[in-house]
Amino acid sequence: MDEILKQALLYDFYGELLTGHQKRVYEDVILNDYSFSEVAENLGISRQGVHDMIKRCNRLLAGYEEKLHLVEKFLSLREQVGQIRSIAEGQPDDHAMREIGKISAAILEEL
């Protein structure tokens, strides 16, 4: 998965667990694509401080994902729903309907 997409998904799921200051720095650098220098100047901190904050936030967000697996589950469910949609858009026969049933059961089990 693309690193920026991964960071954005982790932030979407776990960003509220960061402090306000961490969220502001992370959003500016990762989501708004500001440079470390721009963020440092705007917040009155060092460029190294911004760099360290981003690394710390990435470790925190990755740690939450290791424990909770919410992004992993989301991506799995999205893939399964995509499979159902592909099958349903074709000519659904008995075999297709059984496949939809299996995928649906797997989704319900994950939930």
ZIMO-V254149 format. One record per helix or strand of 3 or more residues. SS is the DSSP state (hx for helix, st for strand). FROM is the first residue (numbers start at 1). TO is the last residue. If there is no record, write none. Layout:
# ZIMO-V254149
ss:SS from:FROM to:TO
ss:SS from:FROM to:TO
This chain:
# ZIMO-V254149
ss:hx from:3 to:17
ss:hx from:20 to:31
ss:hx from:36 to:43
ss:hx from:47 to:68
ss:hx from:70 to:89
ss:hx from:94 to:110
